[in-house]
Amino acid sequence: MGNAVIDTCRIIHAMEDSPGEYARSDSNEEIMLATYCALREHGYADLTIKRIAEEYGKSTAAVHYYYETKDDLLVAFLDYLLDQFIDTVHEVETVDPQQRLDLLLDKLLTDPADHRNLLVALLEMQSQAPYKITFREQLQQNDEYLRYLLRTVISHGIEEGVFSDVDAEHAAQSLMTIVHGARTRAVVLDDPNALVTARRTADDYVDAVLQTNPE
């Protein structure tokens, strides 16, 4: 979840009020943004196609034209969130491994603080993964790609001599464990410091395990 979706609810309603001032995105993009707004407002448990359609500004039939069920839509939404995250990462031009790793950790642990309601909804969806294979498969795909991004930048740092010669996959898994644990703690325990603490913990891990000359 990157900055690209922070103000989407405000933007959607502005588009409805002044359609001449905004270029309409394609319908699927609008449905994804409407889903984002509805999840933040109502959470997973109270989310319905009707409420998504209200945010979309059209009928439920218009949403069902693209997605037969709510679960189908939410699987697509999880994929959309990953795409948004990847876009924000690719916008950064630096190839410095340390800077790129810092960026990834910031996006995973700092930016989500602005999306607490969405984090709650996502945790609710994750709790359904043992029972809904489509959720589980998409969540696994998202996790695998995030680990791939971390593993790639760590491997690059090893090649450049910036990071120690460690198991890049293990390091990526360790950092993702910090991310998942912090997000769960932030939501379940309503801990306002969980993400900040985890970001510092991730830095401690990088300094202790990855740095070639730790202080």
matplotlib code that plots the C-alpha trace (Angstrom):
import matplotlib.pyplot as plt

x = [0.0, 1.7, 1.0, -0.9, -4.0, -4.0, -6.4, -8.5, -11.8, -11.5, -10.5, -13.4, -16.0, -14.4, -14.6, -18.3, -18.9, -16.8, -16.4, -15.1, -12.1, -10.9, -10.0, -12.1, -10.0, -11.2, -14.1, -12.0, -9.7, -12.7, -14.1, -10.8, -10.7, -14.3, -13.4, -10.6, -12.9, -15.6, -13.1, -11.8, -15.3, -17.0, -14.3, -14.3, -17.2, -19.7, -18.5, -21.1, -21.3, -24.0, -21.6, -18.9, -21.4, -22.3, -18.7, -18.4, -21.5, -23.2, -25.5, -24.6, -25.2, -22.3, -20.0, -21.3, -20.6, -16.9, -17.0, -19.5, -19.0, -17.6, -14.7, -13.8, -13.6, -11.5, -9.0, -8.6, -8.3, -5.4, -3.6, -4.4, -2.7, 0.4, 0.5, 0.1, 3.0, 5.2, 4.5, 5.6, 8.8, 9.6, 9.2, 12.4, 15.3, 18.2, 19.9, 21.8, 21.0, 20.9, 18.7, 16.3, 16.1, 15.3, 12.6, 11.0, 11.0, 9.6, 6.8, 6.0, 6.2, 5.9, 3.3, 0.7, 0.3, -1.8, -4.1, -5.1, -8.7, -7.5, -5.0, -7.8, -9.8, -6.8, -6.2, -9.8, -9.3, -6.2, -8.1, -10.4, -7.4, -7.5, -11.1, -11.0, -8.4, -8.7, -7.8, -4.9, -3.5, -3.5, -2.1, 0.7, 1.4, 1.6, 3.9, 6.1, 6.5, 7.3, 9.9, 11.2, 11.7, 13.6, 15.6, 16.6, 17.8, 19.7, 21.3, 22.3, 23.8, 25.8, 27.1, 28.1, 29.9, 27.4, 25.9, 27.5, 27.4, 24.3, 21.4, 19.3, 16.1, 16.4, 17.1, 14.0, 11.8, 13.1, 12.3, 8.8, 8.3, 9.0, 6.5, 3.7, 4.2, 4.1, 1.0, -0.8, 0.2, -0.8, -4.3, -5.0, -3.5, -4.2, -0.6, 0.2, 3.9, 4.0, 5.0, 7.6, 9.1, 9.2, 10.9, 13.6, 13.9, 14.3, 17.1, 18.7, 18.5, 20.0, 22.8, 23.5, 23.1, 23.6, 26.1, 29.6, 31.1, 28.5, 29.3]
y = [0.0, 3.0, 6.7, 6.2, 5.2, 7.5, 10.0, 7.8, 8.3, 12.1, 11.8, 9.6, 11.9, 14.9, 13.1, 12.6, 16.2, 17.7, 15.1, 17.7, 18.4, 14.8, 12.3, 9.2, 6.1, 2.8, 1.1, -1.6, 0.9, 2.8, -0.4, -1.1, 2.4, 2.1, -1.2, 0.5, 3.2, 0.7, -1.5, 1.5, 2.6, -0.7, -3.3, -6.8, -8.2, -5.5, -5.1, -5.8, -5.3, -2.7, -0.6, -0.9, 0.1, 3.2, 4.3, 3.5, 5.7, 3.0, 0.0, -3.3, -4.8, -2.6, -4.1, -7.7, -7.1, -7.4, -9.6, -12.4, -12.5, -10.3, -12.8, -12.6, -8.8, -9.0, -11.4, -8.9, -6.1, -7.9, -8.1, -4.4, -3.5, -5.4, -3.6, -0.2, -1.1, -2.2, 1.0, 3.2, 1.2, 1.4, 5.2, 5.4, 5.8, 4.9, 1.6, 1.8, -1.4, 0.2, 3.0, 0.6, -1.7, 1.3, 2.3, -1.2, -1.3, 2.2, 1.3, -1.9, -0.5, 3.3, 4.1, 1.5, 3.6, 5.9, 3.0, 1.6, 0.8, -1.0, -3.0, -4.1, -5.2, -7.0, -8.9, -10.0, -11.2, -13.1, -14.8, -16.2, -17.7, -21.1, -21.5, -19.7, -21.0, -18.0, -15.7, -17.9, -18.3, -14.5, -13.7, -16.3, -14.7, -11.2, -12.4, -14.3, -11.2, -9.0, -11.5, -11.5, -7.7, -7.9, -10.9, -9.2, -6.0, -8.0, -10.2, -7.0, -5.6, -8.8, -8.6, -5.0, -5.7, -3.5, -6.4, -9.5, -12.8, -14.1, -16.3, -13.6, -15.7, -16.3, -12.6, -11.6, -14.1, -12.7, -9.1, -10.2, -11.9, -8.6, -6.9, -9.4, -9.5, -5.7, -5.3, -8.0, -6.3, -2.9, -4.2, -6.9, -5.0, -1.5, -0.8, 2.7, 2.1, -1.4, -0.3, 2.3, -0.2, -2.8, -0.3, 0.2, -3.6, -4.1, -1.6, -3.4, -6.7, -5.0, -3.6, -6.8, -9.3, -7.6, -4.8, -5.7, -3.4, -3.3, -0.7]
z = [0.0, -1.2, -1.5, -4.7, -2.9, 0.2, -1.1, -3.4, -1.6, -1.8, -5.5, -6.4, -5.0, -6.6, -9.9, -9.4, -8.4, -11.2, -14.0, -16.4, -14.2, -13.9, -16.6, -15.9, -15.4, -16.8, -15.0, -13.4, -11.9, -10.5, -9.0, -7.3, -5.8, -4.7, -3.0, -1.2, 0.1, 1.1, 3.0, 4.9, 5.8, 6.6, 7.0, 5.5, 7.7, 6.6, 3.1, 0.4, -3.4, -2.7, -0.6, -3.2, -5.9, -3.8, -3.7, -7.4, -8.1, -10.1, -9.7, -8.2, -11.7, -13.0, -10.4, -11.1, -14.8, -13.9, -10.8, -10.2, -6.4, -3.7, -3.1, -6.8, -6.5, -3.3, -4.9, -7.7, -5.1, -3.4, -6.7, -7.3, -4.0, -5.0, -8.4, -6.6, -4.3, -7.2, -9.1, -6.2, -5.9, -9.6, -9.6, -7.5, -9.8, -7.4, -7.9, -4.6, -2.7, 0.7, -0.4, -2.2, 0.8, 3.0, 0.5, 0.6, 4.3, 4.5, 2.2, 4.1, 7.6, 7.5, 4.8, 6.1, 9.3, 7.1, 6.2, 9.6, 8.6, 5.5, 7.5, 9.7, 6.7, 5.2, 8.5, 8.4, 4.9, 5.9, 8.7, 6.0, 4.0, 5.7, 4.5, 1.1, -1.3, -3.6, -0.8, 0.3, -3.2, -3.8, -0.4, -1.0, -4.4, -2.9, -0.1, -2.6, -4.8, -1.8, -0.7, -4.3, -4.2, -0.9, -2.0, -5.3, -3.6, -1.0, -3.6, -5.6, -2.4, -1.9, -5.5, -5.0, -1.7, 0.2, 2.1, 3.7, 1.9, 3.5, 2.4, 0.7, 0.7, 4.5, 5.1, 3.0, 4.9, 8.2, 7.2, 6.0, 9.4, 11.1, 8.7, 9.3, 13.0, 13.3, 11.1, 13.2, 16.5, 15.2, 14.4, 17.0, 20.0, 18.7, 19.3, 17.8, 18.0, 16.5, 13.0, 14.1, 16.5, 13.7, 11.3, 13.9, 14.4, 10.6, 10.7, 13.6, 11.6, 8.5, 10.6, 12.5, 9.6, 6.3, 6.8, 5.8, 8.5, 11.4, 14.0]

ax = plt.figure().add_subplot(projection="3d")
ax.plot(x, y, z, "-o")
ax.set_aspect("equal")
plt.show()
